[in-house]
Amino acid sequence: MRRWLNRNDVGTWISGRWGPRRVRIDECWAILTAENVYTRLLGDPEPMRVGSRGEATFLLAGVRSVVVQFEVRANAVWRYGRVFLRCPRCSGRVTRIYLPRSYAGHACRRCWGLTYRSRMADYKRRGLSAYLGTWGEAATSLARERRREASAKRWAERRALR
């Protein structure tokens, strides 16, 4: 069941010219990722297997501890299987769990009703941007490069573990 953020869940309610807008994922206080669990499982003395299940504990900013369930599923790309997290609200299989504010509960993007920044960008070429390109294209290429660098860093860490 989809759940939207409201004033009781979040300390700041964002409203604009056309009424309230959805909170974006980059405005969240913390994001728990399956990649972090995967890296942690690679370092465990007991080997990770497809079909494994368990709980992962995240310590956020040294203040709050969050426990999330995970499972390892077979995957052709990830060498030891792919790790998925379980959303505590909808029990869906997800790769990211979001905490919009430090005191809010944790759930997936769909349960919180979060959106991406790129969904709110205007990609139409008008005026000078028709010749120079849009902000969206530049932001997309920068984000792609950051993801590529983060992937290379994770790969190097995991290679050292195995």
C-alpha positions as CSV (number, residue, x, y, z in Angstrom):
1,M,0.0,0.0,0.0
2,R,1.4,3.4,-1.0
3,R,1.9,5.9,1.8
4,W,2.5,9.6,1.3
5,L,4.5,11.8,3.6
6,N,2.4,14.2,5.6
7,R,3.1,16.9,8.2
8,N,3.1,14.3,11.1
9,D,5.8,12.2,9.5
10,V,8.2,14.9,8.5
11,G,9.4,18.0,10.2
12,T,9.4,20.1,7.1
13,W,6.5,20.1,4.8
14,I,7.4,21.3,1.4
15,S,4.8,23.4,-0.5
16,G,5.2,25.5,-3.5
17,R,3.4,27.6,-6.0
18,W,1.2,24.7,-7.1
19,G,0.6,23.2,-3.7
20,P,2.6,20.6,-1.7
21,R,5.2,18.7,-3.6
22,R,6.6,15.2,-3.0
23,V,9.8,14.9,-1.0
24,R,12.8,13.8,-3.1
25,I,15.1,10.9,-2.2
26,D,18.1,13.2,-2.0
27,E,16.3,15.1,0.8
28,C,16.2,12.0,3.1
29,W,18.2,11.9,6.3
30,A,19.6,8.4,5.6
31,I,19.5,5.8,2.9
32,L,20.2,2.2,3.7
33,T,21.5,0.2,0.7
34,A,21.7,-3.5,-0.1
35,E,25.3,-2.9,-1.5
36,N,26.5,-2.1,2.0
37,V,25.0,-5.3,3.3
38,Y,26.6,-7.3,0.4
39,T,30.0,-5.9,1.2
40,R,29.6,-6.6,4.9
41,L,28.5,-10.2,4.1
42,L,31.6,-10.8,1.9
43,G,33.8,-10.0,4.9
44,D,32.1,-12.5,7.2
45,P,34.0,-15.7,7.9
46,E,30.9,-17.8,7.0
47,P,30.5,-17.8,3.2
48,M,27.4,-16.1,1.7
49,R,25.0,-18.4,-0.1
50,V,22.0,-18.0,-2.4
51,G,18.9,-18.3,-0.2
52,S,20.6,-16.9,2.9
53,R,18.4,-14.6,5.1
54,G,19.1,-12.6,8.1
55,E,19.1,-9.1,9.7
56,A,21.5,-6.3,9.2
57,T,22.0,-3.5,11.7
58,F,22.9,0.0,10.6
59,L,24.3,2.6,13.0
60,L,23.3,6.0,11.6
61,A,25.3,9.0,12.6
62,G,26.3,7.3,15.8
63,V,22.8,8.2,17.1
64,R,20.3,5.7,15.9
65,S,20.4,2.0,15.2
66,V,18.1,0.5,12.5
67,V,17.6,-3.3,11.9
68,V,16.6,-4.4,8.4
69,Q,15.9,-7.9,7.1
70,F,17.8,-9.1,4.0
71,E,17.9,-12.1,1.7
72,V,20.3,-13.3,-0.9
73,R,18.8,-14.2,-4.3
74,A,20.5,-15.9,-7.3
75,N,21.7,-13.5,-9.9
76,A,23.9,-13.9,-13.0
77,V,25.7,-10.6,-12.5
78,W,26.6,-10.6,-8.8
79,R,29.1,-13.3,-8.1
80,Y,27.7,-14.6,-4.8
81,G,24.1,-13.7,-5.4
82,R,22.2,-10.4,-5.1
83,V,21.2,-9.0,-1.7
84,F,17.8,-7.5,-1.3
85,L,16.3,-5.8,1.7
86,R,12.8,-6.3,3.0
87,C,10.6,-3.2,3.5
88,P,9.1,-3.3,7.0
89,R,5.8,-1.8,5.9
90,C,5.0,-3.5,2.6
91,S,7.3,-6.5,2.9
92,G,8.5,-5.8,-0.6
93,R,12.0,-6.8,-1.9
94,V,14.0,-3.5,-2.4
95,T,17.6,-2.4,-2.7
96,R,17.2,0.8,-0.7
97,I,15.4,1.8,2.5
98,Y,14.9,5.4,3.3
99,L,14.6,7.5,6.5
100,P,13.2,10.9,5.5
101,R,14.1,12.4,8.9
102,S,16.2,11.3,11.9
103,Y,13.1,10.5,13.9
104,A,11.0,8.9,11.2
105,G,10.5,5.2,10.6
106,H,12.2,3.4,7.8
107,A,10.5,2.2,4.6
108,C,11.0,1.9,0.8
109,R,10.5,4.7,-1.7
110,R,7.0,3.6,-2.7
111,C,5.8,3.4,0.9
112,W,7.0,6.9,1.6
113,G,5.9,8.3,-1.7
114,L,9.3,9.7,-2.5
115,T,10.3,10.8,-6.0
116,Y,13.5,11.5,-7.9
117,R,14.9,15.0,-8.6
118,S,15.1,14.2,-12.3
119,R,11.3,13.6,-12.4
120,M,10.8,17.3,-11.5
121,A,13.3,18.7,-14.0
122,D,12.3,20.4,-17.2
123,Y,14.1,18.9,-20.1
124,K,12.6,20.9,-22.8
125,R,15.0,23.0,-24.8
126,R,13.9,26.7,-24.9
127,G,15.8,29.8,-25.8
128,L,19.5,29.8,-25.0
129,S,19.4,26.2,-23.6
130,A,18.4,25.0,-27.1
131,Y,21.9,25.8,-28.2
132,L,23.9,25.1,-25.0
133,G,22.0,22.0,-23.7
134,T,19.9,21.7,-20.6
135,W,20.8,21.5,-16.9
136,G,19.2,18.0,-16.8
137,E,21.7,16.6,-19.4
138,A,24.7,18.0,-17.4
139,A,23.3,16.7,-14.1
140,T,22.6,13.3,-15.6
141,S,26.2,12.9,-16.9
142,L,27.7,14.1,-13.6
143,A,25.5,11.6,-11.7
144,R,26.5,8.9,-14.1
145,E,30.2,9.6,-13.5
146,R,29.7,9.7,-9.7
147,R,28.0,6.3,-9.8
148,R,30.8,4.9,-12.0
149,E,33.4,6.1,-9.5
150,A,31.5,4.7,-6.5
151,S,31.1,1.3,-8.3
152,A,34.8,1.1,-9.0
153,K,35.5,1.9,-5.3
154,R,33.1,-0.8,-4.1
155,W,34.6,-3.3,-6.5
156,A,38.1,-2.6,-5.2
157,E,36.9,-3.0,-1.6
158,R,35.1,-6.3,-2.3
159,R,38.1,-7.6,-4.3
160,A,40.3,-7.2,-1.2
161,L,37.7,-9.1,0.9
162,R,37.7,-12.2,-1.3
